[in-house]
Amino acid sequence: MTLAYGCNSLLEELSEPNGEWVTKNSERQDFRPRQFKVAVNPKLRKTIALIVQLLVEKDYASIESISNGNRLSAIEIANGVEEYGRSVATPPEDSYKFIDAVQIEGEVPSAWSVRFHLWTEEEGQSDLSIALTLTDKNSDFMNVEFDGILVL
């Protein structure tokens, strides 16, 4: 399950079905956007977990191989992680419930723009994240384009 905002065709509402906003606090008018859940595509989750594990292992060459060197090379990925100055750690299993994934309209086969927050040994959940484009294919994993390493 992931939290997202607004894509009604992909999402199942968790909050009020017909309202744009829900009241959070009856004394003060704090509002929050509706929250939605979406079942994460198992291949999408499995592919992200593989990329994250390779980052933890500092196996940047394998990431470059998996992504056919699209967007970022092994050296560029390594530099991005090293410049951040912390060690990427294996995230808790629950973190995969919060994959930020948006299906790219009109793509055949299906493609997704994905952002996933990494974890580090020093920080736990980090502000470091990866950006990927994942495309469905006839295998256990999706095609990977490693779009970037971001600090949010």
PyRosetta script that sets phi, psi and omega in degrees:
from pyrosetta import init, pose_from_sequence

init()
pose = pose_from_sequence("MTLAYGCNSLLEELSEPNGEWVTKNSERQDFRPRQFKVAVNPKLRKTIALIVQLLVEKDYASIESISNGNRLSAIEIANGVEEYGRSVATPPEDSYKFIDAVQIEGEVPSAWSVRFHLWTEEEGQSDLSIALTLTDKNSDFMNVEFDGILVL")
pose.set_psi(1, 139.5)
pose.set_omega(1, 178.1)
pose.set_phi(2, -131.5)
pose.set_psi(2, 153.7)
pose.set_omega(2, 176.4)
pose.set_phi(3, -96.4)
pose.set_psi(3, 137.2)
pose.set_omega(3, 178.7)
pose.set_phi(4, -150.6)
pose.set_psi(4, 175.6)
pose.set_omega(4, 179.7)
pose.set_phi(5, -129.6)
pose.set_psi(5, 125.6)
pose.set_omega(5, 161.7)
pose.set_phi(6, 90.7)
pose.set_psi(6, -18.3)
pose.set_omega(6, -175.7)
pose.set_phi(7, -85.7)
pose.set_psi(7, 78.8)
pose.set_omega(7, -172.8)
pose.set_phi(8, -57.0)
pose.set_psi(8, -33.8)
pose.set_omega(8, -177.1)
pose.set_phi(9, -68.6)
pose.set_psi(9, -22.8)
pose.set_omega(9, -177.7)
pose.set_phi(10, -101.6)
pose.set_psi(10, -10.3)
pose.set_omega(10, -165.1)
pose.set_phi(11, -124.6)
pose.set_psi(11, 155.0)
pose.set_omega(11, 175.0)
pose.set_phi(12, -110.1)
pose.set_psi(12, 126.3)
pose.set_omega(12, -176.6)
pose.set_phi(13, -67.7)
pose.set_psi(13, 143.7)
pose.set_omega(13, 172.9)
pose.set_phi(14, -103.0)
pose.set_psi(14, -25.5)
pose.set_omega(14, -176.3)
pose.set_phi(15, -104.8)
pose.set_psi(15, -158.1)
pose.set_omega(15, -174.3)
pose.set_phi(16, -57.0)
pose.set_psi(16, 133.2)
pose.set_omega(16, -171.7)
pose.set_phi(17, -69.3)
pose.set_psi(17, -30.0)
pose.set_omega(17, -174.0)
pose.set_phi(18, -113.7)
pose.set_psi(18, -1.6)
pose.set_omega(18, -175.8)
pose.set_phi(19, -99.7)
pose.set_psi(19, 145.7)
pose.set_omega(19, 176.8)
pose.set_phi(20, -77.3)
pose.set_psi(20, -28.3)
pose.set_omega(20, -176.5)
pose.set_phi(21, -136.5)
pose.set_psi(21, 154.4)
pose.set_omega(21, 173.3)
pose.set_phi(22, -125.9)
pose.set_psi(22, 147.1)
pose.set_omega(22, 179.7)
pose.set_phi(23, -77.8)
pose.set_psi(23, 130.7)
pose.set_omega(23, -179.2)
pose.set_phi(24, -92.7)
pose.set_psi(24, -33.6)
pose.set_omega(24, -173.9)
pose.set_phi(25, -140.9)
pose.set_psi(25, 124.4)
pose.set_omega(25, -174.6)
pose.set_phi(26, -71.8)
pose.set_psi(26, -25.6)
pose.set_omega(26, 179.6)
pose.set_phi(27, -78.7)
pose.set_psi(27, -39.7)
pose.set_omega(27, -179.4)
pose.set_phi(28, -116.0)
pose.set_psi(28, 144.8)
pose.set_omega(28, -178.9)
pose.set_phi(29, -86.8)
pose.set_psi(29, 70.2)
pose.set_omega(29, 172.6)
pose.set_phi(30, -87.5)
pose.set_psi(30, 131.7)
pose.set_omega(30, 179.8)
pose.set_phi(31, -123.0)
pose.set_psi(31, 152.6)
pose.set_omega(31, 174.2)
pose.set_phi(32, -136.9)
pose.set_psi(32, 149.3)
pose.set_omega(32, 176.4)
pose.set_phi(33, -63.6)
pose.set_psi(33, 156.4)
pose.set_omega(33, 175.4)
pose.set_phi(34, -59.0)
pose.set_psi(34, 144.9)
pose.set_omega(34, 175.9)
pose.set_phi(35, -106.2)
pose.set_psi(35, 145.8)
pose.set_omega(35, -177.8)
pose.set_phi(36, -127.8)
pose.set_psi(36, 160.0)
pose.set_omega(36, 171.4)
pose.set_phi(37, -123.3)
pose.set_psi(37, 151.7)
pose.set_omega(37, 175.7)
pose.set_phi(38, -142.6)
pose.set_psi(38, 136.7)
pose.set_omega(38, 177.0)
pose.set_phi(39, -71.0)
pose.set_psi(39, 126.1)
pose.set_omega(39, -179.1)
pose.set_phi(40, -73.8)
pose.set_psi(40, 129.6)
pose.set_omega(40, 176.1)
pose.set_phi(41, -54.2)
pose.set_psi(41, 124.9)
pose.set_omega(41, -176.9)
pose.set_phi(42, -57.3)
pose.set_psi(42, -37.5)
pose.set_omega(42, 178.9)
pose.set_phi(43, -69.1)
pose.set_psi(43, -36.1)
pose.set_omega(43, 177.8)
pose.set_phi(44, -62.8)
pose.set_psi(44, -48.8)
pose.set_omega(44, -179.9)
pose.set_phi(45, -61.6)
pose.set_psi(45, -45.1)
pose.set_omega(45, -179.0)
pose.set_phi(46, -62.8)
pose.set_psi(46, -39.5)
pose.set_omega(46, 179.3)
pose.set_phi(47, -67.1)
pose.set_psi(47, -44.0)
pose.set_omega(47, 178.3)
pose.set_phi(48, -62.9)
pose.set_psi(48, -43.1)
pose.set_omega(48, 179.7)
pose.set_phi(49, -60.7)
pose.set_psi(49, -38.4)
pose.set_omega(49, 177.5)
pose.set_phi(50, -63.1)
pose.set_psi(50, -47.9)
pose.set_omega(50, -179.4)
pose.set_phi(51, -61.4)
pose.set_psi(51, -43.5)
pose.set_omega(51, 179.4)
pose.set_phi(52, -62.1)
pose.set_psi(52, -43.9)
pose.set_omega(52, 179.4)
pose.set_phi(53, -62.0)
pose.set_psi(53, -39.5)
pose.set_omega(53, 177.6)
pose.set_phi(54, -65.8)
pose.set_psi(54, -34.9)
pose.set_omega(54, 174.8)
pose.set_phi(55, -65.1)
pose.set_psi(55, -43.2)
pose.set_omega(55, 178.2)
pose.set_phi(56, -59.2)
pose.set_psi(56, -42.1)
pose.set_omega(56, -178.5)
pose.set_phi(57, -80.4)
pose.set_psi(57, -3.0)
pose.set_omega(57, -177.2)
pose.set_phi(58, 58.4)
pose.set_psi(58, 34.4)
pose.set_omega(58, 179.3)
pose.set_phi(59, -95.4)
pose.set_psi(59, 67.2)
pose.set_omega(59, -175.9)
pose.set_phi(60, -68.0)
pose.set_psi(60, -29.6)
pose.set_omega(60, 178.2)
pose.set_phi(61, -63.1)
pose.set_psi(61, -38.5)
pose.set_omega(61, 178.0)
pose.set_phi(62, -67.6)
pose.set_psi(62, -36.4)
pose.set_omega(62, 176.7)
pose.set_phi(63, -63.6)
pose.set_psi(63, -44.3)
pose.set_omega(63, 178.4)
pose.set_phi(64, -61.3)
pose.set_psi(64, -41.0)
pose.set_omega(64, 179.0)
pose.set_phi(65, -63.8)
pose.set_psi(65, -46.8)
pose.set_omega(65, 179.8)
pose.set_phi(66, -60.5)
pose.set_psi(66, -39.0)
pose.set_omega(66, -176.8)
pose.set_phi(67, -91.8)
pose.set_psi(67, 5.8)
pose.set_omega(67, -177.7)
pose.set_phi(68, 55.1)
pose.set_psi(68, 26.6)
pose.set_omega(68, 178.9)
pose.set_phi(69, 70.5)
pose.set_psi(69, 10.1)
pose.set_omega(69, 177.7)
pose.set_phi(70, -64.9)
pose.set_psi(70, 132.3)
pose.set_omega(70, 176.4)
pose.set_phi(71, 75.1)
pose.set_psi(71, -66.5)
pose.set_omega(71, -175.6)
pose.set_phi(72, -126.0)
pose.set_psi(72, 140.0)
pose.set_omega(72, 175.6)
pose.set_phi(73, -86.2)
pose.set_psi(73, 170.6)
pose.set_omega(73, 176.9)
pose.set_phi(74, -58.0)
pose.set_psi(74, -40.8)
pose.set_omega(74, -179.3)
pose.set_phi(75, -65.2)
pose.set_psi(75, -42.0)
pose.set_omega(75, 179.6)
pose.set_phi(76, -66.3)
pose.set_psi(76, -38.9)
pose.set_omega(76, 177.7)
pose.set_phi(77, -65.0)
pose.set_psi(77, -47.5)
pose.set_omega(77, 178.9)
pose.set_phi(78, -58.8)
pose.set_psi(78, -44.3)
pose.set_omega(78, 179.2)
pose.set_phi(79, -61.6)
pose.set_psi(79, -41.0)
pose.set_omega(79, 179.3)
pose.set_phi(80, -61.5)
pose.set_psi(80, -43.0)
pose.set_omega(80, 179.3)
pose.set_phi(81, -69.9)
pose.set_psi(81, -45.7)
pose.set_omega(81, -177.3)
pose.set_phi(82, -65.3)
pose.set_psi(82, -37.1)
pose.set_omega(82, 177.9)
pose.set_phi(83, -64.2)
pose.set_psi(83, -29.3)
pose.set_omega(83, 177.8)
pose.set_phi(84, -67.4)
pose.set_psi(84, -31.2)
pose.set_omega(84, 171.8)
pose.set_phi(85, 83.3)
pose.set_psi(85, 16.2)
pose.set_omega(85, 177.6)
pose.set_phi(86, -132.8)
pose.set_psi(86, 162.7)
pose.set_omega(86, -177.7)
pose.set_phi(87, -94.9)
pose.set_psi(87, 122.2)
pose.set_omega(87, 177.9)
pose.set_phi(88, -65.4)
pose.set_psi(88, 134.4)
pose.set_omega(88, -177.9)
pose.set_phi(89, -119.4)
pose.set_psi(89, 158.3)
pose.set_omega(89, 175.1)
pose.set_phi(90, -66.6)
pose.set_psi(90, 123.9)
pose.set_omega(90, -179.4)
pose.set_phi(91, -75.4)
pose.set_psi(91, 158.2)
pose.set_omega(91, 173.8)
pose.set_phi(92, -62.8)
pose.set_psi(92, 151.7)
pose.set_omega(92, -178.7)
pose.set_phi(93, -54.6)
pose.set_psi(93, -36.7)
pose.set_omega(93, -179.5)
pose.set_phi(94, -62.7)
pose.set_psi(94, -23.3)
pose.set_omega(94, -177.4)
pose.set_phi(95, -64.3)
pose.set_psi(95, -24.2)
pose.set_omega(95, 179.8)
pose.set_phi(96, -74.0)
pose.set_psi(96, -4.3)
pose.set_omega(96, 173.0)
pose.set_phi(97, -78.0)
pose.set_psi(97, -13.4)
pose.set_omega(97, -173.8)
pose.set_phi(98, -117.0)
pose.set_psi(98, 45.3)
pose.set_omega(98, 175.8)
pose.set_phi(99, -79.1)
pose.set_psi(99, 128.5)
pose.set_omega(99, 176.9)
pose.set_phi(100, -90.3)
pose.set_psi(100, 99.4)
pose.set_omega(100, -175.8)
pose.set_phi(101, -129.5)
pose.set_psi(101, 132.3)
pose.set_omega(101, 177.9)
pose.set_phi(102, -125.6)
pose.set_psi(102, 124.6)
pose.set_omega(102, 178.4)
pose.set_phi(103, -70.8)
pose.set_psi(103, 134.6)
pose.set_omega(103, 179.4)
pose.set_phi(104, -83.4)
pose.set_psi(104, 120.0)
pose.set_omega(104, -175.5)
pose.set_phi(105, -67.0)
pose.set_psi(105, 142.2)
pose.set_omega(105, 173.3)
pose.set_phi(106, 78.5)
pose.set_psi(106, 2.7)
pose.set_omega(106, 179.9)
pose.set_phi(107, -86.4)
pose.set_psi(107, 130.0)
pose.set_omega(107, 174.6)
pose.set_phi(108, -130.2)
pose.set_psi(108, 118.3)
pose.set_omega(108, -0.3)
pose.set_phi(109, -68.7)
pose.set_psi(109, 170.9)
pose.set_omega(109, -177.2)
pose.set_phi(110, -56.5)
pose.set_psi(110, 139.2)
pose.set_omega(110, 178.1)
pose.set_phi(111, -133.3)
pose.set_psi(111, 150.6)
pose.set_omega(111, -176.5)
pose.set_phi(112, -131.9)
pose.set_psi(112, 137.8)
pose.set_omega(112, 169.5)
pose.set_phi(113, -94.4)
pose.set_psi(113, 123.9)
pose.set_omega(113, -169.8)
pose.set_phi(114, -127.2)
pose.set_psi(114, 139.3)
pose.set_omega(114, 168.0)
pose.set_phi(115, -128.0)
pose.set_psi(115, 135.4)
pose.set_omega(115, -179.9)
pose.set_phi(116, -135.4)
pose.set_psi(116, 126.9)
pose.set_omega(116, 178.5)
pose.set_phi(117, -76.6)
pose.set_psi(117, 128.3)
pose.set_omega(117, 179.4)
pose.set_phi(118, -84.7)
pose.set_psi(118, 168.6)
pose.set_omega(118, 174.5)
pose.set_phi(119, -119.4)
pose.set_psi(119, 147.0)
pose.set_omega(119, 176.0)
pose.set_phi(120, -124.8)
pose.set_psi(120, 157.6)
pose.set_omega(120, 178.2)
pose.set_phi(121, -61.9)
pose.set_psi(121, -35.8)
pose.set_omega(121, -176.0)
pose.set_phi(122, -79.0)
pose.set_psi(122, -33.8)
pose.set_omega(122, -171.5)
pose.set_phi(123, -109.9)
pose.set_psi(123, -21.9)
pose.set_omega(123, -164.7)
pose.set_phi(124, 79.1)
pose.set_psi(124, -133.3)
pose.set_omega(124, 177.7)
pose.set_phi(125, -62.4)
pose.set_psi(125, 129.9)
pose.set_omega(125, -171.2)
pose.set_phi(126, -109.5)
pose.set_psi(126, 166.1)
pose.set_omega(126, 171.1)
pose.set_phi(127, -89.5)
pose.set_psi(127, 3.8)
pose.set_omega(127, 174.8)
pose.set_phi(128, -84.2)
pose.set_psi(128, 132.0)
pose.set_omega(128, 179.4)
pose.set_phi(129, -139.3)
pose.set_psi(129, 162.7)
pose.set_omega(129, 175.8)
pose.set_phi(130, -110.6)
pose.set_psi(130, 147.8)
pose.set_omega(130, 175.4)
pose.set_phi(131, -117.8)
pose.set_psi(131, 127.3)
pose.set_omega(131, -177.0)
pose.set_phi(132, -132.2)
pose.set_psi(132, 152.8)
pose.set_omega(132, 164.7)
pose.set_phi(133, -114.5)
pose.set_psi(133, 121.4)
pose.set_omega(133, -177.5)
pose.set_phi(134, -114.8)
pose.set_psi(134, 131.8)
pose.set_omega(134, -179.0)
pose.set_phi(135, -120.8)
pose.set_psi(135, 132.7)
pose.set_omega(135, -178.8)
pose.set_phi(136, -67.3)
pose.set_psi(136, 144.9)
pose.set_omega(136, 174.8)
pose.set_phi(137, -147.9)
pose.set_psi(137, 173.3)
pose.set_omega(137, -177.2)
pose.set_phi(138, -84.8)
pose.set_psi(138, 67.2)
pose.set_omega(138, 175.3)
pose.set_phi(139, -157.4)
pose.set_psi(139, -176.9)
pose.set_omega(139, -178.9)
pose.set_phi(140, -72.1)
pose.set_psi(140, -22.4)
pose.set_omega(140, -178.3)
pose.set_phi(141, -119.5)
pose.set_psi(141, 165.2)
pose.set_omega(141, 177.7)
pose.set_phi(142, -96.0)
pose.set_psi(142, 157.8)
pose.set_omega(142, 171.1)
pose.set_phi(143, -65.9)
pose.set_psi(143, 142.6)
pose.set_omega(143, -175.2)
pose.set_phi(144, -119.6)
pose.set_psi(144, 131.8)
pose.set_omega(144, 163.3)
pose.set_phi(145, -117.0)
pose.set_psi(145, 119.9)
pose.set_omega(145, -178.6)
pose.set_phi(146, -88.4)
pose.set_psi(146, 100.2)
pose.set_omega(146, -172.6)
pose.set_phi(147, -80.7)
pose.set_psi(147, -28.9)
pose.set_omega(147, -179.7)
pose.set_phi(148, 171.4)
pose.set_psi(148, 168.5)
pose.set_omega(148, 171.6)
pose.set_phi(149, -118.3)
pose.set_psi(149, 123.2)
pose.set_omega(149, -172.0)
pose.set_phi(150, -122.1)
pose.set_psi(150, 146.0)
pose.set_omega(150, 169.5)
pose.set_phi(151, -108.6)
pose.set_psi(151, 118.9)
pose.set_omega(151, -176.5)
pose.set_phi(152, -102.7)
pose.dump_pdb("model.pdb")
